[in-house]
Amino acid sequence: MENKAIARKLRLLSQLMELHEENPFKIKSIANAYFKVDKLPFALKDKPFNELEKIDGIGKSLAAKIVELLQTGELTELTDMIAKTPEGVVEMLGIKGIGPKKIAIIWHKLGIESIGELYYACNENRLTEAKGFGLKTQEEIKNAIEFKLAANGRFLYSQVEGFANAIFAELSAWLTQVDAGYSLGFAGQYRRCCEIIDELEFVIGTDAIEEVTSKLPSFEPLSLIKGEEAFITTTVAGLRIKIFLTPNADFHLLWFKQTGNNEHVAKVLKLAGNGPFNAEIEIYAAAGLSYIEPELREDFDEIDLARENKLPTLINYKDLKGSLHNHSTWSDGVHTLEEMATYCKETLNLQYLGICDHSKTAVYAKGLNEQRVFGQHQEIDKLNEKLAPFKIFKGIESDILSDGSLDYTDDILKTFDFVVASIHSNLRMDEAKATARLLKAIENPFTTILGHPTGRMLLTRAGYPIDYKKIIDACAANNVVIEINANPLRLDLDWRWHRYALEKGVLLSVNPDAHRMEGFHDMHYGILVARKGGLSADKCLNALSLEEITHYFGTKKANEVNR
């Protein structure tokens, strides 16, 4: 083991000891040894024990640890520390800018045990509630996490979108000067609106192939290199980019080939042949299929549906009439209830807002006890008079407890217009336990919407395993809506299960889980992933008009009484 590897082990040990509030003198001694070992001009592996303990800053105890590392590659004390620390908390130590003291507060005071939860907490403005954390620190931590997530070359769609659109605009402007008759389109994962982007692809059609080929490496925003199939590069942030060139006459065929996944493309072209084609719709027509939107080209059942002319009319952002599942300063939101409602009404031109502040179990998020529920309802009544015909619906995000029950009595639950039931605690469950817990919550007559069903955090936390079919079947049987949580870190329910839910007659709801006014715009990402899942407006709860959703909630409440 080389010196740097030994130093890293000692540093991690000192950090974990600080997390667990071990002896501060011992922590300082090990931390100092880390610096010493890292800078030594000779290899420790070449020194006998009696020489190691004489090195300034090492001593007998630390020399013994170094010998253990050299002989076994492991350090028992470090292994024990890791064993009693959540894996996600250990990962946090790798985030630049936050040390063990801050992580200890994040873990012990806020109950956050993974990078995904920490990133989500930054979006929810929760870090500012802890001692020593301000808005600036919160933003720095959020930025550091985004940098860390990008280090493995995988990105959330939302992280890539702004950059992708900027490059598209600059590339378009550049091409205009080279060939006014060019064609340009996004392709690949980005055009299919995948939730995770590994590679950003563009297709260029031009009749000035030689000129574009010779000049494209000088396109300043990117350092492009000509590969066998395309121009390629990797940005400083780690995003891989490919730009494909083809004559204009072949643009639509290449665009099609580079958009769908391999299986989809192969199956369609087997039916359609190789053209020539002047538009993608011609490719599908030649294959005897109705046009398939890019988001659906994943080789699910879209080809069979297209053959039978049974593809859904996919939902659009403009179809949304209201926003459900949102938070205000009554719990852990940034903006007041009136600010959230006014923004929905005046800026987004929506007809209604569903407020769903956290329930009493979520003490970390200033969850509402029974008295504060009553206080919020009084404010809602006053605001509804002021903002009419716009309406605020009285909702709550009620925690699903470990046994599957909700954390209010029926007398309190019946005061809400609707209830979003969500899991926020005890996330380390096997499939049987997680499924049973959710099933009980779904069977509660007051549950209107099942919130973020798996608790996943994209790129950072897989979420608890569930039996999707059992959960969806139960929602169908109990008339419970399933949320598509539009926060780009969640996008949960996964789009791969939307079709099954829709086939079973389950309504879906595109919910931003907004904790500030800007958070409403996450519905954009919810719509993108809803389209991938095949959602149409008539199967989306918050695409109902104010009159329709008022009737829906009223009917649901009437059924609660009868159950």
C-alpha positions as CSV (number, residue, x, y, z in Angstrom):
1,M,0.0,0.0,0.0
2,E,1.4,3.4,-1.1
3,N,1.6,6.4,1.2
4,K,-1.3,8.2,-0.3
5,A,-3.6,5.2,0.1
6,I,-2.5,5.0,3.8
7,A,-3.1,8.7,4.2
8,R,-6.7,8.4,2.7
9,K,-7.5,5.6,5.2
10,L,-6.3,7.7,8.1
11,R,-8.2,10.7,6.9
12,L,-11.4,8.7,6.6
13,L,-10.9,7.3,10.1
14,S,-10.4,10.8,11.6
15,Q,-13.5,12.0,9.8
16,L,-15.7,9.1,11.0
17,M,-14.4,9.5,14.5
18,E,-15.4,13.2,14.4
19,L,-18.8,12.2,13.1
20,H,-19.3,9.9,16.1
21,E,-17.9,12.4,18.5
22,E,-14.9,10.3,19.6
23,N,-12.0,11.7,21.7
24,P,-11.0,15.0,20.1
25,F,-7.3,14.6,21.0
26,K,-7.2,11.2,19.2
27,I,-9.0,12.7,16.2
28,K,-6.5,15.5,16.0
29,S,-3.6,13.1,16.3
30,I,-4.9,10.9,13.4
31,A,-5.8,13.9,11.3
32,N,-2.2,15.3,11.7
33,A,-0.8,11.9,10.8
34,Y,-2.8,12.0,7.6
35,F,-1.1,15.2,6.6
36,K,2.4,13.9,7.6
37,V,2.0,10.6,5.7
38,D,0.7,12.3,2.6
39,K,3.9,14.5,2.4
40,L,6.6,12.0,3.4
41,P,9.5,11.9,0.9
42,F,9.9,8.1,1.4
43,A,7.6,5.0,1.2
44,L,6.4,3.7,4.5
45,K,6.2,0.1,3.2
46,D,10.0,0.2,3.1
47,K,10.4,1.0,6.8
48,P,10.5,-1.4,9.7
49,F,8.1,-0.8,12.7
50,N,10.7,0.6,15.0
51,E,11.5,3.3,12.5
52,L,7.8,4.1,11.8
53,E,7.1,5.0,15.4
54,K,10.0,7.4,15.4
55,I,8.6,9.5,12.5
56,D,7.6,12.9,13.7
57,G,3.8,12.9,14.2
58,I,3.4,9.1,14.1
59,G,4.3,7.5,17.4
60,K,3.7,3.9,18.5
61,S,-0.1,3.7,18.3
62,L,-0.3,5.2,14.8
63,A,2.7,3.1,13.7
64,A,0.7,0.0,14.7
65,K,-2.2,1.1,12.5
66,I,0.1,1.7,9.5
67,V,1.6,-1.8,9.9
68,E,-1.9,-3.3,10.0
69,L,-2.7,-1.5,6.8
70,L,0.5,-2.5,5.2
71,Q,0.1,-6.2,6.2
72,T,-3.7,-6.6,5.6
73,G,-4.9,-3.7,3.5
74,E,-7.5,-3.0,6.1
75,L,-7.8,-1.2,9.4
76,T,-10.1,-2.9,12.0
77,E,-10.9,0.3,13.7
78,L,-11.9,1.9,10.4
79,T,-14.0,-1.1,9.4
80,D,-15.9,-0.9,12.7
81,M,-16.5,2.8,12.2
82,I,-17.8,2.3,8.7
83,A,-20.1,-0.5,9.9
84,K,-21.9,1.8,12.3
85,T,-22.3,4.6,9.8
86,P,-24.9,4.7,7.1
87,E,-23.3,4.2,3.7
88,G,-24.8,7.4,2.4
89,V,-23.3,9.4,5.3
90,V,-19.9,8.0,4.5
91,E,-20.5,9.1,0.9
92,M,-21.2,12.6,2.0
93,L,-17.6,12.9,3.3
94,G,-16.6,13.0,-0.3
95,I,-18.6,16.2,-1.1
96,K,-16.3,19.1,-1.4
97,G,-17.0,21.9,1.1
98,I,-18.7,20.1,3.9
99,G,-16.7,18.5,6.7
100,P,-17.6,16.0,9.4
101,K,-19.1,18.6,11.8
102,K,-21.7,19.8,9.3
103,I,-22.4,16.2,8.2
104,A,-22.9,15.2,11.8
105,I,-25.6,17.9,12.1
106,I,-27.2,16.9,8.8
107,W,-27.3,13.3,9.9
108,H,-28.1,13.6,13.6
109,K,-30.3,16.7,13.6
110,L,-32.1,16.5,10.2
111,G,-32.1,12.7,9.9
112,I,-30.6,12.8,6.4
113,E,-28.6,9.6,5.5
114,S,-27.8,9.9,1.8
115,I,-26.5,12.3,-0.8
116,G,-29.9,12.1,-2.6
117,E,-31.8,13.1,0.5
118,L,-29.3,15.9,1.1
119,Y,-29.8,17.3,-2.4
120,Y,-33.5,17.0,-2.1
121,A,-33.3,18.8,1.3
122,C,-31.4,21.7,-0.3
123,N,-34.2,22.0,-2.9
124,E,-36.7,22.0,0.0
125,N,-34.8,24.7,1.9
126,R,-34.5,22.4,4.9
127,L,-30.8,22.9,5.6
128,T,-31.4,26.4,6.7
129,E,-33.3,25.1,9.7
130,A,-30.1,23.6,11.2
131,K,-27.6,25.6,13.3
132,G,-24.7,26.9,11.2
133,F,-26.5,26.6,7.8
134,G,-27.6,29.6,5.9
135,L,-28.9,30.1,2.3
136,K,-25.4,30.6,1.0
137,T,-24.1,27.4,2.6
138,Q,-27.1,25.5,1.4
139,E,-26.5,26.7,-2.2
140,E,-22.8,25.8,-2.0
141,I,-23.7,22.2,-0.8
142,K,-26.3,21.9,-3.6
143,N,-23.7,23.0,-6.2
144,A,-21.1,20.6,-4.8
145,I,-23.5,17.7,-4.9
146,E,-24.3,18.5,-8.6
147,F,-20.6,18.5,-9.4
148,K,-20.2,15.1,-7.6
149,L,-23.1,13.6,-9.4
150,A,-21.7,14.7,-12.8
151,A,-18.3,13.1,-12.1
152,N,-19.5,9.7,-13.3
153,G,-20.7,11.0,-16.6
154,R,-24.4,10.6,-15.9
155,F,-26.8,13.5,-15.6
156,L,-30.4,14.3,-14.7
157,Y,-32.3,15.5,-17.8
158,S,-32.9,18.8,-15.9
159,Q,-29.1,19.3,-15.5
160,V,-28.4,18.9,-19.2
161,E,-31.4,20.9,-20.5
162,G,-30.1,24.4,-20.3
163,F,-26.7,23.5,-21.7
164,A,-28.3,21.4,-24.5
165,N,-30.6,24.2,-25.6
166,A,-27.7,26.7,-25.5
167,I,-25.5,24.5,-27.7
168,F,-28.4,23.9,-30.1
169,A,-28.9,27.6,-30.5
170,E,-25.2,28.3,-31.0
171,L,-24.8,25.4,-33.4
172,S,-27.9,26.6,-35.4
173,A,-26.4,30.1,-35.7
174,W,-23.0,28.7,-36.7
175,L,-24.6,26.5,-39.4
176,T,-26.6,29.4,-40.8
177,Q,-23.3,31.0,-41.9
178,V,-22.0,27.8,-43.4
179,D,-25.1,26.4,-45.1
180,A,-28.4,28.2,-44.9
181,G,-30.2,25.1,-46.0
182,Y,-29.1,22.9,-43.1
183,S,-31.3,20.7,-40.9
184,L,-30.6,20.2,-37.2
185,G,-32.2,18.1,-34.5
186,F,-31.6,16.6,-31.0
187,A,-31.4,12.8,-31.0
188,G,-30.8,9.9,-28.6
189,Q,-31.7,9.9,-25.0
190,Y,-32.2,13.7,-24.9
191,R,-34.8,13.7,-27.7
192,R,-36.5,10.7,-26.0
193,C,-36.7,12.7,-22.8
194,C,-35.0,10.0,-20.7
195,E,-34.7,10.9,-17.1
196,I,-30.9,10.1,-17.1
197,I,-28.6,11.3,-19.9
198,D,-25.3,9.6,-20.6
199,E,-24.8,11.2,-23.9
200,L,-26.1,14.3,-25.8
201,E,-26.6,13.7,-29.5
202,F,-27.2,16.0,-32.4
203,V,-27.9,15.2,-36.1
204,I,-27.0,17.7,-38.8
205,G,-28.3,17.5,-42.4
206,T,-26.3,19.6,-44.9
207,D,-25.5,19.8,-48.6
208,A,-22.1,21.3,-47.7
209,I,-20.7,18.2,-46.1
210,E,-17.1,18.9,-46.9
211,E,-17.2,22.5,-45.6
212,V,-19.1,21.6,-42.4
213,T,-16.7,18.7,-41.8
214,S,-13.7,20.9,-42.1
215,K,-15.0,23.7,-40.0
216,L,-16.9,21.9,-37.2
217,P,-13.7,21.3,-35.1
218,S,-13.4,25.1,-34.9
219,F,-17.0,25.4,-33.4
220,E,-15.9,27.3,-30.3
221,P,-18.3,26.1,-27.6
222,L,-17.1,22.6,-28.0
223,S,-13.7,20.9,-28.7
224,L,-14.9,18.4,-31.3
225,I,-12.8,15.6,-32.7
226,K,-13.8,13.6,-35.8
227,G,-14.5,10.0,-35.0
228,E,-15.5,7.1,-37.2
229,E,-19.3,7.8,-37.1
230,A,-19.5,11.3,-35.6
231,F,-17.8,14.3,-34.2
232,I,-17.3,13.6,-30.5
233,T,-16.2,15.4,-27.3
234,T,-16.6,15.3,-23.5
235,T,-17.3,18.6,-21.7
236,V,-15.3,19.7,-18.6
237,A,-18.3,18.6,-16.6
238,G,-18.1,15.1,-18.0
239,L,-21.0,15.1,-20.5
240,R,-20.3,13.1,-23.7
241,I,-21.5,14.7,-26.9
242,K,-21.9,13.3,-30.4
243,I,-22.7,15.3,-33.6
244,F,-23.7,13.2,-36.7
245,L,-23.4,14.6,-40.2
246,T,-25.4,13.5,-43.3
247,P,-26.6,14.9,-46.6
248,N,-29.9,16.7,-46.3
249,A,-31.6,14.0,-48.3
250,D,-30.8,11.4,-45.7
251,F,-31.4,13.7,-42.6
252,H,-34.7,12.2,-41.6
253,L,-33.6,8.6,-41.8
254,L,-30.4,9.3,-39.8
255,W,-32.4,11.4,-37.3
256,F,-34.8,8.5,-36.9
257,K,-32.0,6.0,-36.5
258,Q,-30.2,8.1,-33.8
259,T,-33.4,8.8,-31.8
260,G,-35.1,5.5,-30.9
261,N,-33.4,2.8,-29.0
262,N,-31.8,0.1,-31.0
263,E,-34.6,-2.4,-30.8
264,H,-37.3,0.1,-31.8
265,V,-35.3,1.3,-34.8
266,A,-34.5,-2.2,-36.0
267,K,-38.1,-3.3,-35.9
268,V,-39.5,-0.3,-37.7
269,L,-36.9,-0.3,-40.4
270,K,-37.5,-4.0,-41.0
271,L,-41.0,-3.0,-42.0
272,A,-40.3,0.3,-43.7
273,G,-37.1,-0.3,-45.6
274,N,-34.4,2.4,-46.1
275,G,-36.3,5.1,-48.0
276,P,-35.6,7.7,-49.1
277,F,-37.8,9.6,-46.7
278,N,-38.6,13.3,-46.5
279,A,-40.0,13.1,-42.9
280,E,-40.1,10.6,-40.0
281,I,-43.8,10.2,-40.5
282,E,-43.1,8.7,-43.9
283,I,-40.9,6.1,-42.2
284,Y,-43.7,5.0,-40.0
285,A,-46.2,5.1,-42.8
286,A,-44.0,2.9,-44.9
287,A,-43.9,0.5,-42.0
288,G,-47.7,0.5,-41.8
289,L,-47.7,2.3,-38.5
290,S,-49.1,5.5,-37.2
291,Y,-46.5,8.1,-36.1
292,I,-44.8,7.3,-32.8
293,E,-43.6,10.3,-30.7
294,P,-39.9,10.3,-29.9
295,E,-40.6,9.8,-26.1
296,L,-42.3,6.5,-26.8
297,R,-39.5,4.9,-28.9
298,E,-38.3,2.5,-26.2
299,D,-39.4,-0.9,-27.6
300,F,-42.3,-1.4,-25.1
301,D,-45.6,-2.0,-26.8
302,E,-45.6,1.2,-28.9
303,I,-45.1,-0.6,-32.3
304,D,-48.1,-2.9,-31.6
305,L,-50.2,0.1,-30.6
306,A,-49.1,2.1,-33.7
307,R,-50.0,-0.9,-35.9
308,E,-53.5,-0.9,-34.4
309,N,-53.8,2.9,-34.4
310,K,-54.3,2.8,-30.6
311,L,-51.5,5.1,-29.5
312,P,-52.5,7.7,-26.9
313,T,-52.7,11.4,-27.5
314,L,-49.9,12.4,-25.2
315,I,-50.4,15.0,-22.5
316,N,-48.9,18.4,-22.9
317,Y,-47.9,21.0,-20.3
318,K,-50.8,23.3,-21.4
319,D,-53.3,20.5,-20.5
320,L,-52.6,21.0,-16.8
321,K,-55.3,23.1,-15.0
322,G,-53.8,23.0,-11.5
323,S,-50.9,22.0,-9.3
324,L,-51.3,19.5,-6.5
325,H,-48.8,18.5,-3.7
326,N,-47.0,21.7,-2.8
327,H,-45.5,23.1,0.3
328,S,-45.5,26.6,2.0
329,T,-43.9,28.2,5.0
330,W,-46.5,26.4,7.1
331,S,-44.0,23.5,6.9
332,D,-40.7,23.5,5.1
333,G,-41.5,25.8,2.1
334,V,-39.7,29.0,1.1
335,H,-42.8,31.0,0.2
336,T,-46.0,31.8,2.0
337,L,-49.3,30.1,1.1
338,E,-50.6,33.3,-0.5
339,E,-47.4,33.8,-2.5
340,M,-47.7,30.2,-3.8
341,A,-51.3,30.6,-4.7
342,T,-50.9,34.0,-6.3
343,Y,-48.0,32.7,-8.4
344,C,-50.2,29.8,-9.6
345,K,-53.0,32.1,-10.5
346,E,-51.3,35.1,-12.0
347,T,-48.0,33.8,-13.4
348,L,-49.0,30.2,-14.4
349,N,-52.6,30.9,-15.2
350,L,-53.8,27.8,-13.3
351,Q,-57.2,27.4,-11.9
352,Y,-56.3,25.8,-8.5
353,L,-53.6,24.9,-6.1
354,G,-53.4,21.9,-3.8
355,I,-51.4,22.7,-0.7
356,C,-49.9,19.6,1.0
357,D,-47.7,20.7,3.8
358,H,-46.0,18.0,5.8
359,S,-47.9,16.2,8.6
360,K,-47.1,16.1,12.2
361,T,-44.6,13.1,12.1
362,A,-42.3,15.1,9.8
363,V,-40.9,17.2,12.7
364,Y,-37.8,17.8,10.6
365,A,-39.9,19.7,8.2
366,K,-42.1,21.6,10.7
367,G,-44.9,19.2,10.1
368,L,-48.4,20.4,11.1
369,N,-49.9,19.3,14.4
370,E,-53.7,19.3,14.7
371,Q,-53.9,22.9,16.0
372,R,-51.8,24.2,13.1
373,V,-53.9,22.2,10.6
374,F,-56.9,24.2,11.9
375,G,-54.9,27.4,11.6
376,Q,-53.9,26.7,8.0
377,H,-57.5,25.9,7.1
378,Q,-58.6,29.2,8.4
379,E,-56.0,31.0,6.2
380,I,-57.1,29.0,3.2
381,D,-60.7,30.0,3.7
382,K,-59.8,33.7,3.7
383,L,-57.5,33.4,0.7
384,N,-60.2,31.5,-1.3
385,E,-62.5,34.5,-0.7
386,K,-59.8,36.9,-1.8
387,L,-58.5,34.9,-4.9
388,A,-61.8,33.5,-6.2
389,P,-62.6,32.0,-8.6
390,F,-59.1,30.6,-8.1
391,K,-59.2,27.9,-5.4
392,I,-56.8,26.5,-2.9
393,F,-57.7,22.9,-1.9
394,K,-56.9,21.8,1.6
395,G,-54.5,19.0,1.3
396,I,-51.8,17.3,3.4
397,E,-48.8,15.1,2.8
398,S,-49.5,12.6,5.5
399,D,-46.6,10.4,6.5
400,I,-47.2,6.6,6.1
401,L,-46.0,5.2,9.4
402,S,-44.0,1.9,9.7
403,D,-47.2,-0.1,10.1
404,G,-48.8,1.5,7.1
405,S,-51.2,3.8,9.0
406,L,-51.4,7.5,8.4
407,D,-50.3,9.9,11.1
408,Y,-53.6,11.6,11.9
409,T,-56.9,10.3,13.2
410,D,-59.9,10.0,10.9
411,D,-61.4,13.1,12.5
412,I,-58.5,15.1,11.3
413,L,-58.1,13.4,7.9
414,K,-61.7,14.1,7.0
415,T,-61.1,17.8,7.3
416,F,-58.9,17.8,4.2
417,D,-60.1,18.0,0.6
418,F,-57.5,15.4,-0.4
419,V,-54.6,13.5,1.2
420,V,-51.3,12.6,-0.3
421,A,-49.9,9.6,1.5
422,S,-46.1,9.3,1.4
423,I,-43.2,7.4,3.0
424,H,-40.4,9.5,4.4
425,S,-38.9,7.4,7.1
426,N,-37.6,3.8,7.8
427,L,-36.6,3.4,4.1
428,R,-34.5,0.3,4.5
429,M,-37.3,-2.2,3.8
430,D,-37.4,-5.4,1.9
431,E,-40.0,-5.8,-0.9
432,A,-42.5,-7.6,1.3
433,K,-42.4,-5.1,4.1
434,A,-42.5,-2.0,1.8
435,T,-45.3,-3.5,-0.3
436,A,-47.4,-4.4,2.8
437,R,-46.8,-0.9,4.3
438,L,-48.0,0.8,1.1
439,L,-51.0,-1.5,0.7
440,K,-52.3,-0.6,4.1
441,A,-51.9,3.1,3.3
442,I,-53.7,2.7,0.0
443,E,-56.6,0.9,1.7
444,N,-57.1,3.8,4.0
445,P,-60.3,5.4,2.8
446,F,-58.8,8.9,3.3
447,T,-55.9,8.3,0.9
448,T,-56.4,10.2,-2.3
449,I,-53.0,10.1,-3.9
450,L,-50.0,7.8,-3.3
451,G,-47.0,10.1,-3.2
452,H,-43.6,9.2,-4.7
453,P,-44.2,5.4,-4.4
454,T,-40.6,4.1,-4.2
455,G,-38.9,7.1,-2.5
456,R,-36.1,6.9,-5.1
457,M,-33.5,9.7,-5.7
458,L,-32.2,9.4,-9.2
459,L,-28.4,8.7,-9.4
460,T,-28.1,8.5,-5.7
461,R,-30.7,6.3,-4.1
462,A,-32.5,3.3,-5.7
463,G,-35.5,3.6,-3.4
464,Y,-37.2,0.7,-1.5
465,P,-38.2,-2.3,-3.6
466,I,-42.0,-2.8,-4.2
467,D,-44.3,-5.2,-6.0
468,Y,-45.4,-2.7,-8.6
469,K,-48.3,-4.8,-9.8
470,K,-49.7,-5.4,-6.3
471,I,-49.5,-1.7,-5.5
472,I,-51.0,-0.5,-8.8
473,D,-53.8,-3.1,-8.5
474,A,-54.6,-1.9,-5.0
475,C,-54.8,1.7,-6.2
476,A,-57.2,0.6,-8.9
477,A,-59.3,-1.3,-6.4
478,N,-59.4,1.6,-3.9
479,N,-59.7,4.5,-6.4
480,V,-56.3,5.9,-5.3
481,V,-54.4,8.2,-7.7
482,I,-50.7,7.6,-8.2
483,E,-48.3,10.5,-8.2
484,I,-45.7,11.2,-10.9
485,N,-43.5,13.3,-8.6
486,A,-42.2,15.9,-11.0
487,N,-39.1,16.8,-9.1
488,P,-36.3,15.9,-11.6
489,L,-34.5,14.0,-8.8
490,R,-37.5,11.7,-8.2
491,L,-39.7,11.3,-11.3
492,D,-41.5,8.6,-9.3
493,L,-43.7,6.7,-10.3
494,D,-41.2,5.4,-12.9
495,W,-42.5,5.9,-16.5
496,R,-42.0,2.2,-17.2
497,W,-45.0,1.4,-15.0
498,H,-47.3,4.2,-16.2
499,R,-48.8,2.0,-18.9
500,Y,-49.7,-0.8,-16.5
501,A,-51.4,1.7,-14.2
502,L,-53.3,3.3,-17.0
503,E,-54.4,-0.1,-18.3
504,K,-55.8,-0.8,-14.8
505,G,-57.8,2.4,-14.9
506,V,-55.6,4.3,-12.3
507,L,-55.4,8.1,-12.7
508,L,-52.0,9.7,-12.5
509,S,-51.2,13.1,-11.2
510,V,-48.2,15.2,-12.3
511,N,-47.2,16.8,-8.9
512,P,-44.3,19.2,-8.6
513,D,-43.8,18.8,-4.9
514,A,-42.9,22.5,-5.0
515,H,-41.3,24.0,-1.9
516,R,-41.0,27.5,-3.5
517,M,-42.6,29.3,-6.4
518,E,-39.9,28.3,-8.9
519,G,-40.6,24.6,-8.0
520,F,-43.9,24.7,-9.9
521,H,-41.9,24.7,-13.1
522,D,-40.8,21.1,-12.3
523,M,-44.2,20.1,-13.7
524,H,-42.4,20.5,-17.1
525,Y,-40.2,17.5,-16.2
526,G,-43.1,15.6,-14.9
527,I,-44.9,16.1,-18.2
528,L,-41.9,14.9,-20.2
529,V,-41.7,11.6,-18.2
530,A,-45.5,11.3,-18.2
531,R,-45.4,11.4,-22.0
532,K,-42.8,8.6,-22.0
533,G,-45.2,6.6,-19.9
534,G,-48.0,7.1,-22.4
535,L,-50.2,9.5,-20.3
536,S,-53.0,11.3,-22.0
537,A,-54.7,14.4,-20.5
538,D,-58.0,12.5,-19.8
539,K,-56.1,10.2,-17.4
540,C,-54.3,12.9,-15.5
541,L,-56.0,14.2,-12.3
542,N,-54.6,17.7,-12.4
543,A,-55.6,18.1,-16.0
544,L,-59.2,18.2,-14.7
545,S,-60.8,21.7,-14.7
546,L,-61.6,23.3,-11.3
547,E,-65.2,22.2,-11.6
548,E,-64.3,18.6,-12.5
549,I,-61.7,18.2,-9.7
550,T,-64.0,19.8,-7.2
551,H,-66.6,17.1,-8.1
552,Y,-63.9,14.4,-8.0
553,F,-62.7,15.4,-4.5
554,G,-66.3,15.7,-3.3
555,T,-67.2,12.2,-4.6
556,K,-64.1,10.8,-3.0
557,K,-65.0,12.3,0.4
558,A,-68.6,11.0,0.1
559,N,-67.2,7.5,-0.5
560,E,-65.0,7.9,2.6
561,V,-68.1,8.2,4.7
562,N,-69.6,5.1,3.2
563,R,-66.6,2.9,3.7
